[in-house]
Amino acid sequence: MQKNKDWCVYIVECFDKTLYTGITTDPERRIVEHNDSNKGAKYTRNRRPVNLVYLEKNHDKSTASKRESFIKKLSRVDKLKLIGTEYLK
């Protein structure tokens, strides 16, 4: 029986100060992919480098996907509040 993986929701700040939200089981690997390979999201490929600014652990893929969807619908201001940053210039 395969052990369930822990899923995380993350937000990265791109070089142009935009925010990208995603999910992964391995945040360190995913940030490397965003910065150094074609496996990163198409959105971040022209906005490198990216920096991890928020990480939230969840219990399963479904929960992480629902949380990612919720966060993606937030305004930039609300995302910054979630991150705990007043603003990113």
Helices and strands as residue ranges (DSSP letters): E 7-13, E 19-24, H 27-36, H 42-45, E 51-58, H 61-72, H 76-83
